[in-house]
Amino acid sequence: MVSTRDWVPAGVDTATPNVARIYDYWLGGSHNFEMDRNTADHLERTLPWVRQSVRLNRAFLGRAVRFMVAQGIRQFLDLGAGIPTVGNVHEIAQREAPDTRVVYVDKEAVAVAHGELLLAGDDRTAVLHADVRDVDGVLDSSAVRRLIDFSEPVGLLCMLLLHWIPDEDDPAGLVHAYQEPLAPGSLLAFTHVTSDAQPELIAAATGQMAEQRGEVPLDRSHDQVLGLLGDLELVEPGLVGCGSWRPAGPTDIAEDPIWNELLYAGVARKS
């Protein structure tokens, strides 16, 4: 932890664990509190692979963003973004292309409050407090209207998001609604939990998550995840384990091969 608390937004409850700050802790960040760390450590004792999975997801995000920038993408919409700290989208993208613009969207007020404080003064980024299921509210927001030009390709990011959208909320329809107004050449990058490789492991994990946050992610199969993409075309190597999507080095892949297959990852293009 850093010695100063200048990054703590006013009114934030520091005694209640928050999933965005727990992720930050697992990623090695400093924007978390004792209760977040205690909760994360408890989860890790029963689910020893969880920190590695979060880091594999973050490493994939970095590779996907760099791929998108190389494809000419200069604007990103990050849905369910959490706290934009360690390995965040705008730092990765702007390192490659300084003119890149990013809008982060999250429904958790805590994540948004932290994000607004961290990004204050950066006119190429914005944080939007919204439920991603409110597609019109997100796309018509002042932040999106200011930073996103829908006549140019957009990088749409759904990291660890779609498995929280139940079937009754039509996740495939949600993906379609977001990509429909985007220009051809736009790209979607996503990760999604699956039990295809380790059903017992994921069953234990979902039970623990239900106890901790009262929600259970839907561990969809390979075919079910493909079904969320509609007419979008996957780029090579397709829908694969998170660690297997174009790894750039040994840190992108877990030593235990089981951990590489707990999340599906992919990048898909709008033609």
N, C-alpha and C positions, 0 to 999 in steps of 0.2 A: 504493500500500500504506500501511496505517497504521503508525505508528512502534512501537506496542506489539504484543507477541505474546500478550497475555492471552487471545485467542480460540483459541489453538492447543491442541487437546486433547492430553493426555499420551499418548505412545506413537505418535502419528501420523507416518507416514513422509513427510517433506517433500521427499524427493529423487525420489520416483516420481510421475509425473503422474497425476492423478485426474480423471475426466470431470466429476464434480460441481463441482470447483474450476475446471476449464477453463470450464464454463458460467458460473460466477460471474465469472470474468475477462472473458468476452465481454459479460456484462451490466453491466460497470463496477463490480463489487464489489471488496472488499478481502480476501476470504477465499480467497486463492490464493498459491502460492509460485512461485519462479523457474522450476522445472521445468514447472509447469503453464502458465505464460505462454509459455515457449519452445515447448512442444508446441502450444499454441493458435496461436502466431504461425506455426509451420511449416504447420499445417493451413490457415491462412488464406492463406498464400502460394499454395498449390495450389488452394484452394477459397475464392476471395475473397468469396463470398456467405454463408459459413457464419455469421459473426458477425451479419449482418443477419437471417438466418433465425431464429437463437436469440432475437434481440431482438423480432422479429415475434411469435414464439411467446409470449414473456413479456408483450408488450402485449395479445395475445389473452387470456391468462390473466387479466389485470387486468379486461378488459372483461367476460369471462365471470363472474368472481366478483362484480363489481358488479351484473351482470344478475341473478345468483342471489339476492343479498341483496335486491334490489328485488322479487324474487318471494317473499320471505319466508323464504328459507333462512337458518338461523342455526347450522348445523353442517356442517363439511366434512371429507371424507376424501380426502387428497391422495396418490395412489398413485405411487410412483417419484418422490418429491418432490425429491430432491437436497438441496442446502444451502439452508435457508430464509432467504436474505439479501435480495438486491435485488428489490424488487417482490413480496414473499412474500404468501402467501394471508392469513395472520392479520392482517397490518398493513392490507391493502386492505379486508378484510371488517370488521375491528373499527373502522376509520375511519368506516364507514357504520353499523355496528351493534355497539357495544362488547361486547355479551354473546355474540358469535359464538365458537364453539369449533372448534378445528382439530386434527386428527391427521394428522401427516406420516408416510408409510411409505416406507422405502427399504431395499434389500438390501445396500447398500454401507456397511460399518462406518465408513468415513471420513466419509461424508455424515452418518450418524447421530451420530457423535461430535461433529462440528462443530455439528449442530443442537441436541443436548442442551446444549452449552455456551452457545450463543446464546440458547436459550429458557429457561434456568434461572430459576426463580422466577415463571414465567408459568403460572398454574394453569388457564388456558383453552386451552393448547396442549400437545401431547405429540409426541414423536418415537418411532416404533416401528421397531426393526430387524427386518425380515421380508422374505421374498420374496413379492411380490404374488400369485404363483401359489398360495401357501398361503392360500386364501381363508378357511378355517375358523380358521387360526392368527391371521390379521389380525382377523377380525370377533369372535373370542372373546378377544382380548388384553385385558389390564387397562386399557390406554390407551383403547381403543375403548369398552369397557364403561363407563368413567368419564365420557367426554366425548360419546359419541354416543347419542342417544335414537332408537331405530328406530321409535318410534311417530310421529315427526315427520319431515318431509322432510329429506333429506340432499343436499348438493352433493358429487358424486363427481367427482374430477378425475383425468384420465389424460393429462397433457401429455407428448408425445414418448415415450410408453410402449408403446403397442400394436404399433408396428412392430418392437419388440424381442421380441415374443412370436411364435415360429414357429407355423406351422399345426398341427404335431404337438402343440403344447401347447394347442390349441383356444382362440384368443383370443375368439371369439364366446361360447364357453361360460364363459370367465372374466368377460366383461362381464355375462352373464346371472347368474352366481353372485353377483356383487357387488350387482347391482340387485334381485335377487329378494327379499331381506329388507327392502328399503327401502320406506318409506311412499309412497303415491301423491303425486304432486307433486314427488318427488325429481328432481334434474337431473344429467345427466352432461355434462361438458365435456371435450373431447379434441382432440388434434392428432395427425396421422399423416403421415409422409413419403410422397410419391407421385412417380412418374416420368411421370405422364400428360402433363404439359406439357413437361418437359425430360428425356427418357430418357437422353441422353448425359451430361448434367450429373450426374444422380443416380448413374449407373453409375460415374463417376469418384469421386464422393463416397463411395460404399459401399466402393470399393477402398481409399481412404485410411483409412476408419474401420476396415476389417479389419486393416490394417497397425498402426494405433495401439492398438486395444483388442481385437482378435481376434474381434470380433462384427460381423455385417453386418445392418443394419436391412432389413426387408422393405418395399419400396416398392409398397404395394398400390394398385390402381386405385380409381376412384370407386365402382364397384359392389361391389368387395371390401370397402372400408371400410364402405359402407352395410350389408353383410351381417354386420358385427360387432355391429350395434346391436339385432338381434332385433326385439322389439315396441316398443322405445322410439320416440317420435315426435320428429323433429327440429323445433326451433322455427325461425322465419324468421331468416336467409335460407337455411337448409338446410345442406348440406355444401358448403363453398366454400373457396377459397384463404384461407389464414390472414389475410392482410391485408384480405380482403374481408368478413370477418364483423363487421358493424356498426362500422366504423371511427369513432372519435370525433374524429379530427383527422389532420393530415398525418403525424404521427410514427407512426401506426398502419399506414401503407402505405409500402412501399419505393418509391424514385424509379424504379427499374428494375422494370417490371411482371412480369418473369420471376420475380423473387424472391418475389413475393406468391403464387405458385402452386406452390411446392415443398412446402408443407405443406397438407394439408386440415385444416379446423377445423370444429367444430360443437358445438351444445348440444342435447341430447335429453332429453325429459321422460318420466317414468313415469306412465302414466295410471291 
